[in-house]
Amino acid sequence: MPCTTELKKSLTSAGATLLARARDAEVVRPDLAAADLVPLMCGIAHAVSVRGSVPADRVDTVHRYLAALLEGLRTTPPSA
């Protein structure tokens, strides 16, 4: 699993960089940790695999779940 380990490190590093930029812009919740990102993404991937029975359903489901996750990470809703 060395490839998986390296990919996870790369994903974690990229996520930490993006999270730091979002924090600097004050558009993301301050209580979110970089270590939270991979489990959140994995949770969405798992939920989509359980929920979507055909590929077209999975695409719609992942978009919906990802939008809900991103809205929850914002400091304020976009409509505010």
C-alpha positions in Angstrom: 0.0 0.0 0.0 2.9 2.5 -0.4 1.1 4.1 -3.3 -2.0 4.6 -1.2 0.1 6.1 1.6 1.8 8.6 -0.7 -1.5 9.6 -2.3 -3.1 10.1 1.1 -0.1 12.3 2.2 -0.4 14.3 -1.1 -4.1 14.8 -0.6 -3.7 15.8 3.0 -1.0 18.3 2.1 -3.1 19.8 -0.7 -6.1 20.0 1.6 -4.1 21.7 4.3 -2.8 24.3 1.8 -6.3 25.0 0.6 -7.7 25.1 4.1 -5.1 27.7 5.1 -5.9 29.8 2.1 -9.6 29.6 2.9 -8.9 30.6 6.6 -6.9 33.5 5.4 -9.8 34.6 3.3 -12.1 34.1 6.3 -14.5 32.0 4.3 -14.3 28.7 6.2 -15.2 27.8 9.7 -12.3 28.3 12.1 -12.9 25.0 14.0 -12.2 22.8 10.9 -8.8 21.0 11.0 -6.8 19.9 8.0 -7.0 16.3 9.5 -10.8 16.5 9.1 -10.7 16.9 5.3 -9.8 13.4 4.2 -12.3 11.6 6.5 -15.0 14.0 5.3 -14.2 13.3 1.6 -14.0 9.5 2.3 -17.4 9.8 4.1 -19.0 11.3 1.0 -17.3 8.7 -1.3 -18.7 5.9 0.9 -22.2 7.5 1.1 -22.3 7.9 -2.7 -21.2 4.3 -3.2 -24.0 3.1 -0.9 -26.7 5.5 -2.2 -26.1 5.5 -6.0 -27.0 2.4 -7.8 -26.1 3.5 -11.3 -23.4 5.9 -12.4 -25.8 8.7 -13.3 -27.3 8.6 -9.9 -23.9 8.6 -8.3 -22.9 11.8 -10.1 -26.1 13.6 -9.0 -25.6 12.3 -5.4 -22.0 13.3 -5.1 -22.8 16.8 -6.3 -25.6 17.1 -3.8 -23.5 15.7 -0.9 -20.5 17.8 -1.8 -22.6 21.0 -2.0 -24.1 20.2 1.5 -20.6 19.6 2.9 -19.2 22.8 1.4 -22.1 24.9 2.7 -21.5 23.5 6.1 -17.8 24.6 6.0 -18.6 28.2 5.2 -18.3 30.9 7.9 -21.6 32.5 6.6 -24.1 31.2 4.1 -23.6 32.7 0.6 -27.1 34.2 0.8 -26.2 36.2 3.9 
